[in-house]
């Protein structure tokens, strides 16, 4: 149901919402940029800063270049490889990220994508 709603939004907001499918055509990931003005669970939105995301959650995990919040593996933010002329491709936790870093891409994906 949630996936269907997001796909309907994608129809209405072309250029802001993107999808990725596997070889059989099954959609496995949907992501939106900071041009999209919606939110996930009325809390998380593309374009929020690391500080905003951390302040709204109790637990953060960095895995495979993604910031996962409150153990919700079905949603995450891409961590930019480079920000303010510094590379962030090998970090251990959200505390290693600058608070003012803008999280421009929010992704909704299959909850076992990281395995």
Residue frames as a rotation matrix with the C-alpha (Angstrom) as fourth column:
UNK 1
0.572 0.821 0.000 0.00
0.821 -0.572 0.000 0.00
0.000 0.000 -1.000 0.00
UNK 2
0.483 -0.460 -0.745 2.73
0.124 -0.807 0.578 2.46
-0.867 -0.371 -0.332 0.94
UNK 3
-0.604 -0.739 0.299 4.65
0.359 0.083 0.930 1.63
-0.711 0.669 0.216 -2.25
UNK 4
-0.131 0.654 0.745 1.52
0.987 0.017 0.159 2.21
0.091 0.756 -0.648 -4.34
UNK 5
0.785 0.433 -0.442 1.01
0.516 -0.853 0.080 5.64
-0.342 -0.291 -0.893 -2.77
UNK 6
0.030 -0.863 -0.504 4.59
0.008 -0.504 0.864 6.62
-1.000 -0.030 -0.008 -3.52
UNK 7
-0.668 -0.242 0.704 4.24
0.648 0.275 0.710 5.50
-0.365 0.930 -0.026 -7.14
UNK 8
0.388 0.857 0.339 1.10
0.920 -0.384 -0.083 7.62
0.059 0.344 -0.937 -7.47
UNK 9
0.672 -0.227 -0.705 3.09
0.127 -0.902 0.412 10.60
-0.729 -0.367 -0.577 -6.20
UNK 10
-0.422 -0.892 0.162 5.79
0.280 0.041 0.959 9.80
-0.862 0.450 0.232 -8.75
UNK 11
-0.168 0.455 0.874 3.23
0.986 0.080 0.147 10.14
-0.003 0.887 -0.462 -11.52
UNK 12
0.798 0.602 -0.022 2.29
0.602 -0.796 0.065 13.59
0.022 -0.065 -0.998 -10.27
UNK 13
0.797 -0.537 -0.276 5.79
-0.325 -0.767 0.554 14.87
-0.510 -0.352 -0.785 -9.59
UNK 14
0.801 -0.502 0.326 7.93
0.592 0.583 -0.556 13.67
0.089 0.638 0.765 -12.47
UNK 15
0.273 -0.807 0.525 11.54
0.096 -0.520 -0.849 14.70
0.957 0.282 -0.064 -12.07
UNK 16
0.074 -0.206 0.976 11.39
-0.902 -0.431 -0.022 14.67
0.425 -0.879 -0.218 -8.29
UNK 17
0.322 0.148 0.935 10.74
-0.639 0.763 0.100 10.97
-0.699 -0.630 0.340 -7.63
UNK 18
-0.119 -0.474 -0.873 12.67
-0.928 0.365 -0.072 8.11
0.352 0.802 -0.483 -9.22
UNK 19
0.725 0.357 0.590 12.45
-0.554 0.810 0.190 4.33
-0.410 -0.465 0.785 -9.14
UNK 20
-0.418 -0.836 -0.356 14.80
-0.907 0.403 0.118 1.41
0.045 0.373 -0.927 -9.61
UNK 21
0.709 0.698 0.105 13.71
-0.692 0.716 -0.092 -2.07
-0.139 -0.008 0.990 -10.67
UNK 22
-0.145 -0.725 0.673 15.41
-0.350 0.674 0.650 -5.45
-0.926 -0.141 -0.352 -10.72
UNK 23
-0.909 -0.343 -0.235 15.82
-0.327 0.240 0.914 -7.55
-0.257 0.908 -0.331 -13.88
UNK 24
-0.670 0.720 0.180 12.29
0.742 0.658 0.131 -8.97
-0.024 0.221 -0.975 -13.60
UNK 25
-0.418 0.480 0.771 10.82
0.261 -0.749 0.608 -5.45
0.870 0.456 0.188 -13.48
UNK 26
0.452 0.562 -0.693 9.96
0.812 0.062 0.580 -5.45
0.369 -0.825 -0.428 -9.78
UNK 27
0.394 -0.272 0.878 10.43
-0.238 -0.953 -0.188 -2.02
0.888 -0.135 -0.440 -8.19
UNK 28
0.269 -0.398 -0.877 12.99
0.808 0.589 -0.020 -2.40
0.525 -0.703 0.480 -5.40
UNK 29
-0.421 -0.460 -0.782 13.78
0.794 -0.604 -0.072 1.20
-0.439 -0.651 0.620 -4.56
UNK 30
0.470 0.523 0.711 12.16
0.717 -0.696 0.039 4.60
0.516 0.492 -0.702 -4.88
UNK 31
-0.306 -0.587 -0.750 13.95
0.883 -0.470 0.008 7.81
-0.357 -0.660 0.662 -4.06
UNK 32
0.707 0.535 0.463 13.18
0.650 -0.750 -0.125 11.49
0.281 0.389 -0.877 -4.15
UNK 33
-0.418 -0.862 0.286 15.31
0.709 -0.506 -0.490 14.60
0.568 -0.002 0.823 -4.19
UNK 34
-0.651 0.099 -0.753 14.97
0.592 -0.554 -0.585 17.74
-0.475 -0.826 0.302 -2.14
UNK 35
-0.910 0.414 -0.038 12.71
-0.331 -0.667 0.667 19.16
0.251 0.620 0.744 -4.87
UNK 36
-0.224 0.834 -0.505 9.99
0.378 0.552 0.743 16.81
0.898 -0.024 -0.439 -3.58
UNK 37
-0.508 0.058 0.859 8.04
-0.576 -0.764 -0.290 18.51
0.640 -0.642 0.422 -0.79
UNK 38
0.609 0.741 -0.283 6.48
-0.310 0.550 0.775 15.43
0.730 -0.384 0.565 0.83
UNK 39
-0.210 -0.664 0.717 7.72
-0.967 0.035 -0.252 13.50
0.142 -0.747 -0.650 3.85
UNK 40
-0.279 0.050 -0.959 8.07
-0.008 0.998 0.054 9.95
0.960 0.023 -0.278 5.16
UNK 41
-0.094 0.379 -0.921 5.91
0.910 0.408 0.075 9.30
0.404 -0.831 -0.383 8.23
UNK 42
0.774 0.464 0.431 5.39
0.352 -0.881 0.316 13.08
0.527 -0.093 -0.845 8.45
UNK 43
0.799 -0.543 -0.260 8.90
0.145 -0.246 0.958 13.41
-0.584 -0.803 -0.118 9.90
UNK 44
-0.194 -0.967 0.165 11.64
0.323 0.096 0.942 12.70
-0.926 0.236 0.293 7.37
UNK 45
0.891 0.453 -0.036 11.97
0.142 -0.353 -0.925 14.69
-0.432 0.819 -0.379 4.16
UNK 46
0.219 -0.835 0.505 14.63
0.969 0.125 -0.214 15.07
0.116 0.536 0.836 1.51
UNK 47
0.129 -0.279 0.952 16.69
0.248 -0.920 -0.304 18.20
0.960 0.275 -0.049 2.09
UNK 48
0.971 0.157 0.180 16.74
-0.131 -0.279 0.951 18.03
0.200 -0.947 -0.251 5.89
UNK 49
0.143 -0.977 0.156 20.12
-0.800 -0.207 -0.564 18.31
0.583 -0.044 -0.811 7.61
UNK 50
-0.311 -0.369 -0.876 21.95
0.203 0.874 -0.441 15.61
0.928 -0.315 -0.197 9.52
UNK 51
-0.987 -0.074 0.140 21.24
-0.109 -0.322 -0.940 17.53
0.114 -0.944 0.310 12.77
UNK 52
-0.250 0.967 0.053 17.52
-0.966 -0.253 0.046 17.61
0.058 -0.039 0.998 12.03
UNK 53
0.253 0.316 -0.914 17.47
-0.417 0.889 0.192 13.87
0.873 0.332 0.357 11.32
UNK 54
-0.582 -0.560 -0.590 19.49
0.303 0.525 -0.796 13.01
0.755 -0.642 -0.136 14.43
UNK 55
-0.900 0.248 0.358 17.37
-0.434 -0.578 -0.691 15.28
0.035 -0.778 0.628 16.66
UNK 56
0.008 0.994 -0.105 14.19
-0.991 0.022 0.129 13.48
0.131 0.103 0.986 15.54
UNK 57
0.508 0.118 -0.853 15.47
-0.237 0.972 -0.007 9.97
0.828 0.205 0.521 16.17
UNK 58
0.807 -0.204 0.554 16.81
-0.538 0.133 0.832 7.89
-0.244 -0.970 -0.002 19.01
UNK 59
0.209 -0.714 0.668 19.13
0.169 0.699 0.695 5.68
-0.963 -0.033 0.267 16.99
UNK 60
0.683 -0.082 -0.725 21.17
-0.696 -0.372 -0.614 6.20
-0.219 0.925 -0.311 13.83
UNK 61
0.315 -0.583 0.749 23.14
0.279 0.811 0.514 3.71
-0.907 0.047 0.418 11.77
UNK 62
0.292 -0.313 -0.904 25.47
-0.884 -0.450 -0.130 4.32
-0.366 0.836 -0.408 8.85
UNK 63
-0.060 -0.262 0.963 25.71
0.105 0.958 0.267 1.35
-0.993 0.117 -0.030 6.50
UNK 64
-0.228 -0.125 0.966 26.67
0.898 0.357 0.258 1.08
-0.377 0.926 0.031 2.81
UNK 65
-0.909 -0.258 0.327 26.61
0.377 -0.843 0.384 4.86
0.177 0.472 0.864 2.33
UNK 66
-0.052 0.963 0.263 23.15
0.215 -0.247 0.945 5.23
0.975 0.106 -0.194 3.84
UNK 67
-0.903 -0.052 0.426 21.94
-0.383 -0.350 -0.855 6.87
0.193 -0.935 0.296 7.05
UNK 68
-0.264 0.799 -0.540 19.31
0.347 0.601 0.720 4.59
0.900 0.003 -0.436 8.60
UNK 69
-0.649 0.085 0.756 17.17
-0.582 -0.696 -0.421 6.07
0.491 -0.713 0.501 11.37
UNK 70
-0.162 0.578 0.800 15.52
-0.938 0.162 -0.307 4.29
-0.307 -0.800 0.515 14.31
UNK 71
-0.640 -0.206 0.740 16.16
-0.156 0.978 0.137 0.84
-0.752 -0.028 -0.658 12.81
UNK 72
0.518 0.851 -0.086 13.83
-0.172 0.005 -0.985 1.56
-0.838 0.525 0.149 9.86
UNK 73
-0.474 -0.820 0.322 15.73
0.116 0.305 0.945 -0.33
-0.873 0.485 -0.049 7.14
UNK 74
0.054 0.581 0.812 12.98
0.949 0.222 -0.222 0.40
-0.310 0.783 -0.540 4.62
UNK 75
0.910 0.195 0.366 13.90
0.303 -0.915 -0.265 4.10
0.284 0.352 -0.892 4.55
UNK 76
0.252 -0.860 -0.444 17.20
0.772 -0.099 0.629 5.94
-0.584 -0.501 0.639 4.54
UNK 77
0.886 -0.074 -0.458 19.16
-0.251 -0.906 -0.340 8.89
-0.390 0.417 -0.821 3.29
UNK 78
0.613 -0.756 0.230 22.05
0.649 0.315 -0.693 8.72
0.451 0.574 0.683 0.84
UNK 79
0.572 -0.550 -0.609 25.17
0.284 -0.564 0.776 10.17
-0.770 -0.616 -0.166 2.43
UNK 80
0.942 -0.252 -0.222 26.99
-0.318 -0.459 -0.830 12.37
0.108 0.852 -0.513 -0.09
UNK 81
0.604 -0.790 -0.109 30.45
0.755 0.610 -0.240 11.03
0.256 0.063 0.965 -0.97
UNK 82
-0.579 -0.811 0.089 31.85
0.768 -0.579 -0.274 14.54
0.274 -0.090 0.958 -0.75
UNK 83
0.662 0.746 0.074 30.67
0.652 -0.622 0.434 17.59
0.370 -0.239 -0.898 1.20
UNK 84
0.951 -0.309 -0.010 32.49
-0.279 -0.873 0.399 20.87
-0.132 -0.377 -0.917 1.83
UNK 85
0.383 -0.836 -0.394 35.58
-0.734 -0.016 -0.679 19.48
0.561 0.549 -0.619 0.04
UNK 86
-0.514 -0.510 0.690 35.80
-0.812 0.549 -0.199 16.50
-0.277 -0.663 -0.696 2.42
UNK 87
-0.390 0.326 -0.861 35.06
-0.464 0.738 0.489 12.86
0.795 0.590 -0.137 1.56
UNK 88
-0.232 0.431 0.872 32.56
-0.931 0.161 -0.328 10.86
-0.282 -0.888 0.364 3.64
UNK 89
0.254 0.327 -0.910 32.83
-0.726 0.686 0.044 7.46
0.639 0.650 0.412 2.02
UNK 90
-0.132 -0.351 -0.927 34.30
0.347 0.860 -0.375 5.65
0.928 -0.372 0.008 5.05
UNK 91
-0.414 0.065 0.908 32.56
-0.716 -0.639 -0.280 6.77
0.562 -0.766 0.311 8.23
UNK 92
-0.916 -0.033 -0.400 31.47
0.196 0.832 -0.518 4.88
0.350 -0.553 -0.756 11.33
UNK 93
-0.311 0.827 -0.468 28.46
0.897 0.093 -0.432 6.81
-0.314 -0.554 -0.771 12.64
UNK 94
0.511 0.608 0.608 26.19
0.744 -0.666 0.041 9.80
0.430 0.432 -0.793 12.15
UNK 95
0.792 -0.265 -0.550 28.42
0.288 -0.633 0.719 11.67
-0.539 -0.728 -0.425 14.61
UNK 96
-0.272 -0.936 0.223 31.13
0.629 0.002 0.777 11.65
-0.728 0.351 0.589 11.92
UNK 97
-0.134 0.325 0.936 28.91
0.921 -0.307 0.239 13.77
0.365 0.894 -0.259 9.65
UNK 98
-0.986 -0.160 0.042 28.69
0.138 -0.937 -0.320 17.57
0.090 -0.309 0.947 9.88
UNK 99
-0.467 0.857 -0.220 25.35
0.522 0.067 -0.850 18.65
-0.714 -0.512 -0.478 11.35
UNK 100
-0.030 0.451 -0.892 24.73
-0.443 -0.806 -0.392 21.15
-0.896 0.383 0.224 8.56
UNK 101
-0.954 -0.300 -0.009 25.16
-0.156 0.470 0.869 18.49
-0.256 0.830 -0.495 5.82
UNK 102
-0.095 0.948 -0.303 22.02
-0.924 -0.197 -0.329 18.46
-0.372 0.248 0.895 3.70
UNK 103
-0.660 0.009 0.751 20.54
0.094 0.993 0.070 15.00
-0.745 0.117 -0.657 3.07
UNK 104
-0.554 0.352 -0.755 19.23
-0.736 -0.631 0.246 15.54
-0.390 0.692 0.608 -0.44
UNK 105
-0.347 0.425 -0.836 17.99
-0.602 0.583 0.546 12.05
0.719 0.693 0.054 -1.33
UNK 106
-0.267 0.389 0.882 15.48
-0.798 0.423 -0.429 10.06
-0.540 -0.818 0.198 0.71
UNK 107
-0.623 0.000 -0.782 15.05
-0.574 0.680 0.457 6.43
0.532 0.734 -0.423 -0.33
UNK 108
0.212 0.678 0.704 12.28
-0.832 0.503 -0.234 3.95
-0.513 -0.536 0.670 0.35
UNK 109
-0.275 -0.451 -0.849 13.40
-0.820 0.571 -0.038 0.39
0.502 0.686 -0.527 -0.37
UNK 110
0.540 0.366 -0.758 12.95
-0.032 0.909 0.416 -3.26
0.841 -0.200 0.502 0.44
UNK 111
0.802 -0.145 0.579 13.86
-0.591 -0.330 0.736 -3.65
0.085 -0.933 -0.351 4.12
UNK 112
0.674 -0.591 0.444 16.49
0.223 0.736 0.640 -6.32
-0.704 -0.332 0.627 3.37
UNK 113
0.965 -0.263 0.028 18.41
-0.069 -0.354 -0.933 -4.32
0.255 0.898 -0.360 0.73
UNK 114
0.437 -0.841 0.320 21.57
-0.895 -0.441 0.062 -4.18
0.089 -0.314 -0.945 2.83
UNK 115
0.523 -0.207 0.827 22.08
-0.320 0.851 0.415 -7.96
-0.790 -0.482 0.379 3.13
